Amino acid sequence: MTSFDWDDSVKAAIFFGFAGLWVLWGVIDYFFDYSFQIYFVALIFILISCVYITVWQTKNVVVPGGWVRIVNVNIP
């Protein structure tokens, strides 16, 4: 079983992204009604999904023989 070696910038992005979503949810919960909260939660999940799909698609490269997944490949 392999362990993932995450870069410090990835760890910081996850931490600050979660903290930002927590603060955003606090602002939404304080200022907006329940119907807007549902809308904003759906919007946040859609945006997270779009970012994940975009990152996934940029790591998959189509070549004539099929597709290749590029992870930690340094091309000179």
PDB file of N, CA, C, O and CB in Angstrom:
ATOM      1  N   MET A   1       0.842  -1.166   0.000  1.00  0.00           N
ATOM      2  CA  MET A   1       0.000   0.000   0.000  1.00  0.00           C
ATOM      3  C   MET A   1       0.895   1.240   0.000  1.00  0.00           C
ATOM      4  O   MET A   1       1.824   1.349   0.800  1.00  0.00           O
ATOM      5  CB  MET A   1      -0.962  -0.008   1.216  1.00  0.00           C
ATOM      6  N   THR A   2       0.601   2.170  -0.908  1.00  0.00           N
ATOM      7  CA  THR A   2       1.418   3.358  -1.005  1.00  0.00           C
ATOM      8  C   THR A   2       0.805   4.500  -0.205  1.00  0.00           C
ATOM      9  O   THR A   2      -0.414   4.621  -0.089  1.00  0.00           O
ATOM     10  CB  THR A   2       1.595   3.761  -2.460  1.00  0.00           C
ATOM     11  N   SER A   3       1.666   5.316   0.331  1.00  0.00           N
ATOM     12  CA  SER A   3       1.191   6.492   1.053  1.00  0.00           C
ATOM     13  C   SER A   3       1.398   7.722   0.179  1.00  0.00           C
ATOM     14  O   SER A   3       2.358   7.796  -0.588  1.00  0.00           O
ATOM     15  CB  SER A   3       1.926   6.651   2.419  1.00  0.00           C
ATOM     16  N   PHE A   4       0.500   8.673   0.300  1.00  0.00           N
ATOM     17  CA  PHE A   4       0.588   9.884  -0.491  1.00  0.00           C
ATOM     18  C   PHE A   4       1.496  10.890   0.207  1.00  0.00           C
ATOM     19  O   PHE A   4       1.394  11.106   1.414  1.00  0.00           O
ATOM     20  CB  PHE A   4      -0.809  10.483  -0.728  1.00  0.00           C
ATOM     21  N   ASP A   5       2.374  11.492  -0.562  1.00  0.00           N
ATOM     22  CA  ASP A   5       3.253  12.534  -0.047  1.00  0.00           C
ATOM     23  C   ASP A   5       2.760  13.861  -0.601  1.00  0.00           C
ATOM     24  O   ASP A   5       3.112  14.249  -1.715  1.00  0.00           O
ATOM     25  CB  ASP A   5       4.752  12.273  -0.434  1.00  0.00           C
ATOM     26  N   TRP A   6       1.938  14.557   0.190  1.00  0.00           N
ATOM     27  CA  TRP A   6       1.337  15.805  -0.260  1.00  0.00           C
ATOM     28  C   TRP A   6       2.281  16.959  -0.002  1.00  0.00           C
ATOM     29  O   TRP A   6       2.952  17.019   1.029  1.00  0.00           O
ATOM     30  CB  TRP A   6      -0.005  16.048   0.437  1.00  0.00           C
ATOM     31  N   ASP A   7       2.321  17.861  -0.944  1.00  0.00           N
ATOM     32  CA  ASP A   7       3.114  19.064  -0.821  1.00  0.00           C
ATOM     33  C   ASP A   7       2.475  19.990   0.223  1.00  0.00           C
ATOM     34  O   ASP A   7       1.272  19.916   0.477  1.00  0.00           O
ATOM     35  CB  ASP A   7       3.245  19.776  -2.191  1.00  0.00           C
ATOM     36  N   ASP A   8       3.282  20.846   0.810  1.00  0.00           N
ATOM     37  CA  ASP A   8       2.749  21.771   1.817  1.00  0.00           C
ATOM     38  C   ASP A   8       1.744  22.746   1.225  1.00  0.00           C
ATOM     39  O   ASP A   8       0.823  23.183   1.915  1.00  0.00           O
ATOM     40  CB  ASP A   8       3.882  22.542   2.471  1.00  0.00           C
ATOM     41  N   SER A   9       1.912  23.092  -0.051  1.00  0.00           N
ATOM     42  CA  SER A   9       0.962  24.014  -0.678  1.00  0.00           C
ATOM     43  C   SER A   9      -0.406  23.354  -0.847  1.00  0.00           C
ATOM     44  O   SER A   9      -1.431  24.031  -0.761  1.00  0.00           O
ATOM     45  CB  SER A   9       1.493  24.487  -2.043  1.00  0.00           C
ATOM     46  N   VAL A  10      -0.433  22.045  -1.086  1.00  0.00           N
ATOM     47  CA  VAL A  10      -1.709  21.324  -1.201  1.00  0.00           C
ATOM     48  C   VAL A  10      -2.395  21.270   0.154  1.00  0.00           C
ATOM     49  O   VAL A  10      -3.604  21.476   0.253  1.00  0.00           O
ATOM     50  CB  VAL A  10      -1.490  19.890  -1.751  1.00  0.00           C
ATOM     51  N   LYS A  11      -1.624  20.995   1.190  1.00  0.00           N
ATOM     52  CA  LYS A  11      -2.192  20.969   2.538  1.00  0.00           C
ATOM     53  C   LYS A  11      -2.745  22.337   2.930  1.00  0.00           C
ATOM     54  O   LYS A  11      -3.815  22.425   3.531  1.00  0.00           O
ATOM     55  CB  LYS A  11      -1.137  20.519   3.552  1.00  0.00           C
ATOM     56  N   ALA A  12      -2.026  23.394   2.595  1.00  0.00           N
ATOM     57  CA  ALA A  12      -2.483  24.750   2.906  1.00  0.00           C
ATOM     58  C   ALA A  12      -3.737  25.094   2.114  1.00  0.00           C
ATOM     59  O   ALA A  12      -4.645  25.735   2.642  1.00  0.00           O
ATOM     60  CB  ALA A  12      -1.376  25.772   2.612  1.00  0.00           C
ATOM     61  N   ALA A  13      -3.796  24.675   0.845  1.00  0.00           N
ATOM     62  CA  ALA A  13      -4.978  24.957   0.027  1.00  0.00           C
ATOM     63  C   ALA A  13      -6.205  24.239   0.574  1.00  0.00           C
ATOM     64  O   ALA A  13      -7.299  24.804   0.586  1.00  0.00           O
ATOM     65  CB  ALA A  13      -4.733  24.544  -1.431  1.00  0.00           C
ATOM     66  N   ILE A  14      -6.034  23.003   1.026  1.00  0.00           N
ATOM     67  CA  ILE A  14      -7.156  22.268   1.612  1.00  0.00           C
ATOM     68  C   ILE A  14      -7.608  22.931   2.901  1.00  0.00           C
ATOM     69  O   ILE A  14      -8.806  23.105   3.125  1.00  0.00           O
ATOM     70  CB  ILE A  14      -6.770  20.803   1.875  1.00  0.00           C
ATOM     71  N   PHE A  15      -6.665  23.300   3.745  1.00  0.00           N
ATOM     72  CA  PHE A  15      -7.004  23.929   5.020  1.00  0.00           C
ATOM     73  C   PHE A  15      -7.709  25.262   4.819  1.00  0.00           C
ATOM     74  O   PHE A  15      -8.772  25.500   5.393  1.00  0.00           O
ATOM     75  CB  PHE A  15      -5.751  24.130   5.857  1.00  0.00           C
ATOM     76  N   PHE A  16      -7.113  26.139   3.997  1.00  0.00           N
ATOM     77  CA  PHE A  16      -7.697  27.465   3.801  1.00  0.00           C
ATOM     78  C   PHE A  16      -8.981  27.403   2.980  1.00  0.00           C
ATOM     79  O   PHE A  16      -9.866  28.241   3.153  1.00  0.00           O
ATOM     80  CB  PHE A  16      -6.692  28.383   3.120  1.00  0.00           C
ATOM     81  N   GLY A  17      -9.092  26.422   2.091  1.00  0.00           N
ATOM     82  CA  GLY A  17     -10.343  26.240   1.367  1.00  0.00           C
ATOM     83  C   GLY A  17     -11.465  25.836   2.305  1.00  0.00           C
ATOM     84  O   GLY A  17     -12.574  26.362   2.213  1.00  0.00           O
ATOM     85  N   PHE A  18     -11.186  24.903   3.207  1.00  0.00           N
ATOM     86  CA  PHE A  18     -12.187  24.495   4.193  1.00  0.00           C
ATOM     87  C   PHE A  18     -12.533  25.643   5.131  1.00  0.00           C
ATOM     88  O   PHE A  18     -13.702  25.860   5.449  1.00  0.00           O
ATOM     89  CB  PHE A  18     -11.686  23.295   4.998  1.00  0.00           C
ATOM     90  N   ALA A  19     -11.517  26.378   5.574  1.00  0.00           N
ATOM     91  CA  ALA A  19     -11.766  27.517   6.465  1.00  0.00           C
ATOM     92  C   ALA A  19     -12.591  28.588   5.753  1.00  0.00           C
ATOM     93  O   ALA A  19     -13.485  29.186   6.353  1.00  0.00           O
ATOM     94  CB  ALA A  19     -10.432  28.116   6.963  1.00  0.00           C
ATOM     95  N   GLY A  20     -12.295  28.826   4.485  1.00  0.00           N
ATOM     96  CA  GLY A  20     -13.063  29.798   3.713  1.00  0.00           C
ATOM     97  C   GLY A  20     -14.513  29.392   3.542  1.00  0.00           C
ATOM     98  O   GLY A  20     -15.416  30.220   3.655  1.00  0.00           O
ATOM     99  N   LEU A  21     -14.737  28.101   3.265  1.00  0.00           N
ATOM    100  CA  LEU A  21     -16.118  27.611   3.148  1.00  0.00           C
ATOM    101  C   LEU A  21     -16.845  27.711   4.478  1.00  0.00           C
ATOM    102  O   LEU A  21     -18.044  27.988   4.504  1.00  0.00           O
ATOM    103  CB  LEU A  21     -16.136  26.158   2.652  1.00  0.00           C
ATOM    104  N   TRP A  22     -16.147  27.493   5.573  1.00  0.00           N
ATOM    105  CA  TRP A  22     -16.761  27.581   6.897  1.00  0.00           C
ATOM    106  C   TRP A  22     -17.176  29.029   7.203  1.00  0.00           C
ATOM    107  O   TRP A  22     -18.270  29.279   7.710  1.00  0.00           O
ATOM    108  CB  TRP A  22     -15.784  27.059   7.980  1.00  0.00           C
ATOM    109  N   VAL A  23     -16.292  29.963   6.887  1.00  0.00           N
ATOM    110  CA  VAL A  23     -16.617  31.380   7.093  1.00  0.00           C
ATOM    111  C   VAL A  23     -17.753  31.794   6.167  1.00  0.00           C
ATOM    112  O   VAL A  23     -18.673  32.497   6.586  1.00  0.00           O
ATOM    113  CB  VAL A  23     -15.372  32.272   6.852  1.00  0.00           C
ATOM    114  N   LEU A  24     -17.694  31.361   4.902  1.00  0.00           N
ATOM    115  CA  LEU A  24     -18.765  31.688   3.957  1.00  0.00           C
ATOM    116  C   LEU A  24     -20.103  31.147   4.442  1.00  0.00           C
ATOM    117  O   LEU A  24     -21.123  31.830   4.356  1.00  0.00           O
ATOM    118  CB  LEU A  24     -18.444  31.127   2.565  1.00  0.00           C
ATOM    119  N   TRP A  25     -20.097  29.919   4.950  1.00  0.00           N
ATOM    120  CA  TRP A  25     -21.341  29.358   5.460  1.00  0.00           C
ATOM    121  C   TRP A  25     -21.840  30.129   6.678  1.00  0.00           C
ATOM    122  O   TRP A  25     -23.049  30.296   6.837  1.00  0.00           O
ATOM    123  CB  TRP A  25     -21.152  27.888   5.812  1.00  0.00           C
ATOM    124  N   GLY A  26     -20.954  30.597   7.531  1.00  0.00           N
ATOM    125  CA  GLY A  26     -21.369  31.407   8.669  1.00  0.00           C
ATOM    126  C   GLY A  26     -22.023  32.703   8.232  1.00  0.00           C
ATOM    127  O   GLY A  26     -23.022  33.122   8.818  1.00  0.00           O
ATOM    128  N   VAL A  27     -21.475  33.342   7.212  1.00  0.00           N
ATOM    129  CA  VAL A  27     -22.068  34.577   6.691  1.00  0.00           C
ATOM    130  C   VAL A  27     -23.424  34.298   6.064  1.00  0.00           C
ATOM    131  O   VAL A  27     -24.379  35.043   6.281  1.00  0.00           O
ATOM    132  CB  VAL A  27     -21.136  35.235   5.662  1.00  0.00           C
ATOM    133  N   ILE A  28     -23.509  33.222   5.286  1.00  0.00           N
ATOM    134  CA  ILE A  28     -24.787  32.855   4.657  1.00  0.00           C
ATOM    135  C   ILE A  28     -25.825  32.519   5.716  1.00  0.00           C
ATOM    136  O   ILE A  28     -26.980  32.929   5.602  1.00  0.00           O
ATOM    137  CB  ILE A  28     -24.602  31.659   3.698  1.00  0.00           C
ATOM    138  N   ASP A  29     -25.431  31.783   6.738  1.00  0.00           N
ATOM    139  CA  ASP A  29     -26.367  31.394   7.789  1.00  0.00           C
ATOM    140  C   ASP A  29     -26.866  32.600   8.568  1.00  0.00           C
ATOM    141  O   ASP A  29     -28.018  32.620   9.003  1.00  0.00           O
ATOM    142  CB  ASP A  29     -25.713  30.401   8.737  1.00  0.00           C
ATOM    143  N   TYR A  30     -26.024  33.600   8.748  1.00  0.00           N
ATOM    144  CA  TYR A  30     -26.403  34.769   9.539  1.00  0.00           C
ATOM    145  C   TYR A  30     -27.289  35.745   8.753  1.00  0.00           C
ATOM    146  O   TYR A  30     -28.254  36.285   9.294  1.00  0.00           O
ATOM    147  CB  TYR A  30     -25.155  35.488  10.025  1.00  0.00           C
ATOM    148  N   PHE A  31     -26.958  35.965   7.484  1.00  0.00           N
ATOM    149  CA  PHE A  31     -27.628  37.021   6.733  1.00  0.00           C
ATOM    150  C   PHE A  31     -28.788  36.560   5.845  1.00  0.00           C
ATOM    151  O   PHE A  31     -29.635  37.378   5.484  1.00  0.00           O
ATOM    152  CB  PHE A  31     -26.634  37.709   5.893  1.00  0.00           C
ATOM    153  N   PHE A  32     -28.849  35.279   5.488  1.00  0.00           N
ATOM    154  CA  PHE A  32     -29.821  34.843   4.489  1.00  0.00           C
ATOM    155  C   PHE A  32     -30.842  33.883   5.074  1.00  0.00           C
ATOM    156  O   PHE A  32     -30.606  33.250   6.103  1.00  0.00           O
ATOM    157  CB  PHE A  32     -29.113  34.190   3.320  1.00  0.00           C
ATOM    158  N   ASP A  33     -31.986  33.786   4.394  1.00  0.00           N
ATOM    159  CA  ASP A  33     -33.052  32.877   4.799  1.00  0.00           C
ATOM    160  C   ASP A  33     -32.714  31.449   4.397  1.00  0.00           C
ATOM    161  O   ASP A  33     -31.703  31.188   3.745  1.00  0.00           O
ATOM    162  CB  ASP A  33     -34.389  33.302   4.180  1.00  0.00           C
ATOM    163  N   TYR A  34     -33.589  30.529   4.805  1.00  0.00           N
ATOM    164  CA  TYR A  34     -33.358  29.105   4.566  1.00  0.00           C
ATOM    165  C   TYR A  34     -33.348  28.781   3.071  1.00  0.00           C
ATOM    166  O   TYR A  34     -32.546  27.957   2.632  1.00  0.00           O
ATOM    167  CB  TYR A  34     -34.427  28.271   5.273  1.00  0.00           C
ATOM    168  N   SER A  35     -34.208  29.400   2.296  1.00  0.00           N
ATOM    169  CA  SER A  35     -34.255  29.103   0.861  1.00  0.00           C
ATOM    170  C   SER A  35     -32.953  29.521   0.173  1.00  0.00           C
ATOM    171  O   SER A  35     -32.470  28.821  -0.718  1.00  0.00           O
ATOM    172  CB  SER A  35     -35.455  29.815   0.204  1.00  0.00           C
ATOM    173  N   PHE A  36     -32.391  30.647   0.576  1.00  0.00           N
ATOM    174  CA  PHE A  36     -31.106  31.056   0.017  1.00  0.00           C
ATOM    175  C   PHE A  36     -29.976  30.136   0.476  1.00  0.00           C
ATOM    176  O   PHE A  36     -29.018  29.915  -0.264  1.00  0.00           O
ATOM    177  CB  PHE A  36     -30.796  32.498   0.408  1.00  0.00           C
ATOM    178  N   GLN A  37     -30.081  29.606   1.678  1.00  0.00           N
ATOM    179  CA  GLN A  37     -29.061  28.671   2.160  1.00  0.00           C
ATOM    180  C   GLN A  37     -29.023  27.424   1.292  1.00  0.00           C
ATOM    181  O   GLN A  37     -27.948  26.928   0.954  1.00  0.00           O
ATOM    182  CB  GLN A  37     -29.326  28.287   3.623  1.00  0.00           C
ATOM    183  N   ILE A  38     -30.201  26.918   0.930  1.00  0.00           N
ATOM    184  CA  ILE A  38     -30.255  25.743   0.054  1.00  0.00           C
ATOM    185  C   ILE A  38     -29.628  26.067  -1.296  1.00  0.00           C
ATOM    186  O   ILE A  38     -28.858  25.275  -1.841  1.00  0.00           O
ATOM    187  CB  ILE A  38     -31.715  25.263  -0.134  1.00  0.00           C
ATOM    188  N   TYR A  39     -29.963  27.240  -1.830  1.00  0.00           N
ATOM    189  CA  TYR A  39     -29.397  27.668  -3.108  1.00  0.00           C
ATOM    190  C   TYR A  39     -27.873  27.770  -3.030  1.00  0.00           C
ATOM    191  O   TYR A  39     -27.178  27.274  -3.916  1.00  0.00           O
ATOM    192  CB  TYR A  39     -29.994  29.016  -3.530  1.00  0.00           C
ATOM    193  N   PHE A  40     -27.351  28.401  -1.988  1.00  0.00           N
ATOM    194  CA  PHE A  40     -25.914  28.574  -1.861  1.00  0.00           C
ATOM    195  C   PHE A  40     -25.187  27.247  -1.641  1.00  0.00           C
ATOM    196  O   PHE A  40     -24.082  27.063  -2.151  1.00  0.00           O
ATOM    197  CB  PHE A  40     -25.611  29.521  -0.724  1.00  0.00           C
ATOM    198  N   VAL A  41     -25.783  26.323  -0.894  1.00  0.00           N
ATOM    199  CA  VAL A  41     -25.162  25.005  -0.712  1.00  0.00           C
ATOM    200  C   VAL A  41     -25.082  24.286  -2.048  1.00  0.00           C
ATOM    201  O   VAL A  41     -24.052  23.696  -2.375  1.00  0.00           O
ATOM    202  CB  VAL A  41     -25.955  24.154   0.312  1.00  0.00           C
ATOM    203  N   ALA A  42     -26.165  24.331  -2.825  1.00  0.00           N
ATOM    204  CA  ALA A  42     -26.151  23.705  -4.151  1.00  0.00           C
ATOM    205  C   ALA A  42     -25.101  24.365  -5.039  1.00  0.00           C
ATOM    206  O   ALA A  42     -24.388  23.684  -5.776  1.00  0.00           O
ATOM    207  CB  ALA A  42     -27.546  23.798  -4.813  1.00  0.00           C
ATOM    208  N   LEU A  43     -25.009  25.687  -4.967  1.00  0.00           N
ATOM    209  CA  LEU A  43     -24.014  26.402  -5.771  1.00  0.00           C
ATOM    210  C   LEU A  43     -22.593  26.020  -5.375  1.00  0.00           C
ATOM    211  O   LEU A  43     -21.736  25.828  -6.238  1.00  0.00           O
ATOM    212  CB  LEU A  43     -24.204  27.908  -5.629  1.00  0.00           C
ATOM    213  N   ILE A  44     -22.343  25.912  -4.079  1.00  0.00           N
ATOM    214  CA  ILE A  44     -21.006  25.526  -3.608  1.00  0.00           C
ATOM    215  C   ILE A  44     -20.658  24.119  -4.085  1.00  0.00           C
ATOM    216  O   ILE A  44     -19.538  23.891  -4.544  1.00  0.00           O
ATOM    217  CB  ILE A  44     -20.929  25.600  -2.064  1.00  0.00           C
ATOM    218  N   PHE A  45     -21.590  23.171  -3.988  1.00  0.00           N
ATOM    219  CA  PHE A  45     -21.313  21.803  -4.449  1.00  0.00           C
ATOM    220  C   PHE A  45     -21.098  21.750  -5.958  1.00  0.00           C
ATOM    221  O   PHE A  45     -20.261  20.984  -6.435  1.00  0.00           O
ATOM    222  CB  PHE A  45     -22.460  20.870  -4.059  1.00  0.00           C
ATOM    223  N   ILE A  46     -21.838  22.550  -6.708  1.00  0.00           N
ATOM    224  CA  ILE A  46     -21.646  22.586  -8.156  1.00  0.00           C
ATOM    225  C   ILE A  46     -20.277  23.158  -8.492  1.00  0.00           C
ATOM    226  O   ILE A  46     -19.593  22.638  -9.374  1.00  0.00           O
ATOM    227  CB  ILE A  46     -22.751  23.415  -8.831  1.00  0.00           C
ATOM    228  N   LEU A  47     -19.869  24.216  -7.807  1.00  0.00           N
ATOM    229  CA  LEU A  47     -18.554  24.804  -8.070  1.00  0.00           C
ATOM    230  C   LEU A  47     -17.417  23.848  -7.702  1.00  0.00           C
ATOM    231  O   LEU A  47     -16.428  23.747  -8.427  1.00  0.00           O
ATOM    232  CB  LEU A  47     -18.401  26.111  -7.296  1.00  0.00           C
ATOM    233  N   ILE A  48     -17.562  23.148  -6.573  1.00  0.00           N
ATOM    234  CA  ILE A  48     -16.541  22.161  -6.184  1.00  0.00           C
ATOM    235  C   ILE A  48     -16.459  21.047  -7.221  1.00  0.00           C
ATOM    236  O   ILE A  48     -15.367  20.605  -7.578  1.00  0.00           O
ATOM    237  CB  ILE A  48     -16.855  21.568  -4.787  1.00  0.00           C
ATOM    238  N   SER A  49     -17.614  20.594  -7.703  1.00  0.00           N
ATOM    239  CA  SER A  49     -17.649  19.547  -8.724  1.00  0.00           C
ATOM    240  C   SER A  49     -16.990  20.014 -10.020  1.00  0.00           C
ATOM    241  O   SER A  49     -16.246  19.257 -10.644  1.00  0.00           O
ATOM    242  CB  SER A  49     -19.093  19.118  -8.997  1.00  0.00           C
ATOM    243  N   CYS A  50     -17.257  21.252 -10.427  1.00  0.00           N
ATOM    244  CA  CYS A  50     -16.650  21.783 -11.654  1.00  0.00           C
ATOM    245  C   CYS A  50     -15.133  21.864 -11.527  1.00  0.00           C
ATOM    246  O   CYS A  50     -14.415  21.537 -12.472  1.00  0.00           O
ATOM    247  CB  CYS A  50     -17.223  23.170 -11.979  1.00  0.00           C
ATOM    248  N   VAL A  51     -14.646  22.290 -10.383  1.00  0.00           N
ATOM    249  CA  VAL A  51     -13.203  22.358 -10.182  1.00  0.00           C
ATOM    250  C   VAL A  51     -12.594  20.956 -10.221  1.00  0.00           C
ATOM    251  O   VAL A  51     -11.546  20.755 -10.835  1.00  0.00           O
ATOM    252  CB  VAL A  51     -12.875  23.049  -8.842  1.00  0.00           C
ATOM    253  N   TYR A  52     -13.242  19.984  -9.572  1.00  0.00           N
ATOM    254  CA  TYR A  52     -12.726  18.612  -9.564  1.00  0.00           C
ATOM    255  C   TYR A  52     -12.706  18.032 -10.976  1.00  0.00           C
ATOM    256  O   TYR A  52     -11.725  17.407 -11.377  1.00  0.00           O
ATOM    257  CB  TYR A  52     -13.576  17.721  -8.637  1.00  0.00           C
ATOM    258  N   ILE A  53     -13.786  18.238 -11.732  1.00  0.00           N
ATOM    259  CA  ILE A  53     -13.853  17.712 -13.098  1.00  0.00           C
ATOM    260  C   ILE A  53     -12.795  18.367 -13.977  1.00  0.00           C
ATOM    261  O   ILE A  53     -12.170  17.692 -14.795  1.00  0.00           O
ATOM    262  CB  ILE A  53     -15.254  17.936 -13.698  1.00  0.00           C
ATOM    263  N   THR A  54     -12.585  19.670 -13.819  1.00  0.00           N
ATOM    264  CA  THR A  54     -11.573  20.364 -14.611  1.00  0.00           C
ATOM    265  C   THR A  54     -10.181  19.846 -14.307  1.00  0.00           C
ATOM    266  O   THR A  54      -9.388  19.621 -15.221  1.00  0.00           O
ATOM    267  CB  THR A  54     -11.635  21.860 -14.357  1.00  0.00           C
ATOM    268  N   VAL A  55      -9.875  19.653 -13.029  1.00  0.00           N
ATOM    269  CA  VAL A  55      -8.561  19.120 -12.654  1.00  0.00           C
ATOM    270  C   VAL A  55      -8.392  17.707 -13.183  1.00  0.00           C
ATOM    271  O   VAL A  55      -7.317  17.355 -13.667  1.00  0.00           O
ATOM    272  CB  VAL A  55      -8.378  19.140 -11.124  1.00  0.00           C
ATOM    273  N   TRP A  56      -9.441  16.888 -13.100  1.00  0.00           N
ATOM    274  CA  TRP A  56      -9.376  15.509 -13.588  1.00  0.00           C
ATOM    275  C   TRP A  56      -9.137  15.490 -15.094  1.00  0.00           C
ATOM    276  O   TRP A  56      -8.344  14.687 -15.584  1.00  0.00           O
ATOM    277  CB  TRP A  56     -10.674  14.748 -13.244  1.00  0.00           C
ATOM    278  N   GLN A  57      -9.815  16.369 -15.831  1.00  0.00           N
ATOM    279  CA  GLN A  57      -9.672  16.381 -17.281  1.00  0.00           C
ATOM    280  C   GLN A  57      -8.307  16.899 -17.718  1.00  0.00           C
ATOM    281  O   GLN A  57      -7.797  16.473 -18.754  1.00  0.00           O
ATOM    282  CB  GLN A  57     -10.764  17.225 -17.901  1.00  0.00           C
ATOM    283  N   THR A  58      -7.713  17.792 -16.966  1.00  0.00           N
ATOM    284  CA  THR A  58      -6.395  18.280 -17.350  1.00  0.00           C
ATOM    285  C   THR A  58      -5.306  17.253 -17.084  1.00  0.00           C
ATOM    286  O   THR A  58      -4.225  17.337 -17.668  1.00  0.00           O
ATOM    287  CB  THR A  58      -6.082  19.560 -16.613  1.00  0.00           C
ATOM    288  N   LYS A  59      -5.569  16.293 -16.220  1.00  0.00           N
ATOM    289  CA  LYS A  59      -4.566  15.256 -15.958  1.00  0.00           C
ATOM    290  C   LYS A  59      -4.703  14.072 -16.903  1.00  0.00           C
ATOM    291  O   LYS A  59      -3.781  13.264 -17.013  1.00  0.00           O
ATOM    292  CB  LYS A  59      -4.675  14.776 -14.523  1.00  0.00           C
ATOM    293  N   ASN A  60      -5.833  13.955 -17.585  1.00  0.00           N
ATOM    294  CA  ASN A  60      -6.021  12.887 -18.570  1.00  0.00           C
ATOM    295  C   ASN A  60      -5.726  13.450 -19.958  1.00  0.00           C
ATOM    296  O   ASN A  60      -6.367  14.404 -20.399  1.00  0.00           O
ATOM    297  CB  ASN A  60      -7.475  12.296 -18.502  1.00  0.00           C
ATOM    298  N   VAL A  61      -4.758  12.857 -20.634  1.00  0.00           N
ATOM    299  CA  VAL A  61      -4.357  13.318 -21.954  1.00  0.00           C
ATOM    300  C   VAL A  61      -4.691  12.231 -22.960  1.00  0.00           C
ATOM    301  O   VAL A  61      -4.320  11.070 -22.785  1.00  0.00           O
ATOM    302  CB  VAL A  61      -2.843  13.677 -21.994  1.00  0.00           C
ATOM    303  N   VAL A  62      -5.395  12.620 -24.018  1.00  0.00           N
ATOM    304  CA  VAL A  62      -5.767  11.657 -25.056  1.00  0.00           C
ATOM    305  C   VAL A  62      -4.648  11.593 -26.079  1.00  0.00           C
ATOM    306  O   VAL A  62      -4.203  12.616 -26.601  1.00  0.00           O
ATOM    307  CB  VAL A  62      -7.119  12.044 -25.734  1.00  0.00           C
ATOM    308  N   VAL A  63      -4.201  10.379 -26.358  1.00  0.00           N
ATOM    309  CA  VAL A  63      -3.180  10.138 -27.368  1.00  0.00           C
ATOM    310  C   VAL A  63      -3.753   9.152 -28.377  1.00  0.00           C
ATOM    311  O   VAL A  63      -4.782   8.536 -28.100  1.00  0.00           O
ATOM    312  CB  VAL A  63      -1.851   9.597 -26.730  1.00  0.00           C
ATOM    313  N   PRO A  64      -3.120   8.979 -29.545  1.00  0.00           N
ATOM    314  CA  PRO A  64      -3.696   8.085 -30.559  1.00  0.00           C
ATOM    315  C   PRO A  64      -3.912   6.649 -30.074  1.00  0.00           C
ATOM    316  O   PRO A  64      -4.802   5.967 -30.582  1.00  0.00           O
ATOM    317  CB  PRO A  64      -2.804   8.064 -31.768  1.00  0.00           C
ATOM    318  N   GLY A  65      -3.140   6.181 -29.127  1.00  0.00           N
ATOM    319  CA  GLY A  65      -3.294   4.807 -28.653  1.00  0.00           C
ATOM    320  C   GLY A  65      -4.283   4.671 -27.510  1.00  0.00           C
ATOM    321  O   GLY A  65      -4.485   3.563 -27.014  1.00  0.00           O
ATOM    322  N   GLY A  66      -4.905   5.754 -27.075  1.00  0.00           N
ATOM    323  CA  GLY A  66      -5.835   5.719 -25.942  1.00  0.00           C
ATOM    324  C   GLY A  66      -5.662   6.981 -25.121  1.00  0.00           C
ATOM    325  O   GLY A  66      -5.538   8.078 -25.664  1.00  0.00           O
ATOM    326  N   TRP A  67      -5.654   6.814 -23.807  1.00  0.00           N
ATOM    327  CA  TRP A  67      -5.436   7.979 -22.954  1.00  0.00           C
ATOM    328  C   TRP A  67      -4.384   7.647 -21.924  1.00  0.00           C
ATOM    329  O   TRP A  67      -4.219   6.490 -21.537  1.00  0.00           O
ATOM    330  CB  TRP A  67      -6.746   8.428 -22.270  1.00  0.00           C
ATOM    331  N   VAL A  68      -3.677   8.661 -21.486  1.00  0.00           N
ATOM    332  CA  VAL A  68      -2.606   8.527 -20.510  1.00  0.00           C
ATOM    333  C   VAL A  68      -2.903   9.477 -19.363  1.00  0.00           C
ATOM    334  O   VAL A  68      -3.277  10.629 -19.582  1.00  0.00           O
ATOM    335  CB  VAL A  68      -1.207   8.822 -21.147  1.00  0.00           C
ATOM    336  N   ARG A  69      -2.739   8.999 -18.157  1.00  0.00           N
ATOM    337  CA  ARG A  69      -2.955   9.852 -16.989  1.00  0.00           C
ATOM    338  C   ARG A  69      -1.612  10.430 -16.575  1.00  0.00           C
ATOM    339  O   ARG A  69      -0.672   9.691 -16.283  1.00  0.00           O
ATOM    340  CB  ARG A  69      -3.615   9.057 -15.810  1.00  0.00           C
ATOM    341  N   ILE A  70      -1.526  11.756 -16.551  1.00  0.00           N
ATOM    342  CA  ILE A  70      -0.281  12.441 -16.209  1.00  0.00           C
ATOM    343  C   ILE A  70      -0.328  12.838 -14.752  1.00  0.00           C
ATOM    344  O   ILE A  70      -1.083  13.735 -14.375  1.00  0.00           O
ATOM    345  CB  ILE A  70      -0.051  13.682 -17.110  1.00  0.00           C
ATOM    346  N   VAL A  71       0.476  12.178 -13.921  1.00  0.00           N
ATOM    347  CA  VAL A  71       0.596  12.535 -12.521  1.00  0.00           C
ATOM    348  C   VAL A  71       2.087  12.482 -12.174  1.00  0.00           C
ATOM    349  O   VAL A  71       2.745  11.457 -12.353  1.00  0.00           O
ATOM    350  CB  VAL A  71      -0.259  11.574 -11.600  1.00  0.00           C
ATOM    351  N   ASN A  72       2.590  13.578 -11.686  1.00  0.00           N
ATOM    352  CA  ASN A  72       3.999  13.689 -11.287  1.00  0.00           C
ATOM    353  C   ASN A  72       4.959  13.320 -12.413  1.00  0.00           C
ATOM    354  O   ASN A  72       5.971  12.659 -12.184  1.00  0.00           O
ATOM    355  CB  ASN A  72       4.267  12.804 -10.085  1.00  0.00           C
ATOM    356  N   VAL A  73       4.634  13.750 -13.627  1.00  0.00           N
ATOM    357  CA  VAL A  73       5.507  13.521 -14.765  1.00  0.00           C
ATOM    358  C   VAL A  73       6.113  14.860 -15.158  1.00  0.00           C
ATOM    359  O   VAL A  73       5.390  15.807 -15.469  1.00  0.00           O
ATOM    360  CB  VAL A  73       4.736  12.869 -15.961  1.00  0.00           C
ATOM    361  N   ASN A  74       7.405  14.938 -15.145  1.00  0.00           N
ATOM    362  CA  ASN A  74       8.098  16.161 -15.527  1.00  0.00           C
ATOM    363  C   ASN A  74       8.580  16.020 -16.959  1.00  0.00           C
ATOM    364  O   ASN A  74       9.465  15.214 -17.248  1.00  0.00           O
ATOM    365  CB  ASN A  74       9.284  16.461 -14.569  1.00  0.00           C
ATOM    366  N   ILE A  75       7.999  16.804 -17.855  1.00  0.00           N
ATOM    367  CA  ILE A  75       8.390  16.772 -19.249  1.00  0.00           C
ATOM    368  C   ILE A  75       9.366  17.923 -19.489  1.00  0.00           C
ATOM    369  O   ILE A  75       9.022  19.082 -19.261  1.00  0.00           O
ATOM    370  CB  ILE A  75       7.146  16.869 -20.192  1.00  0.00           C
ATOM    371  N   PRO A  76      10.573  17.613 -19.945  1.00  0.00           N
ATOM    372  CA  PRO A  76      11.572  18.681 -20.124  1.00  0.00           C
ATOM    373  C   PRO A  76      11.235  19.565 -21.312  1.00  0.00           C
ATOM    374  O   PRO A  76      11.966  20.510 -21.606  1.00  0.00           O
ATOM    375  CB  PRO A  76      12.970  18.083 -20.307  1.00  0.00           C
TER     376      PRO A  76
END
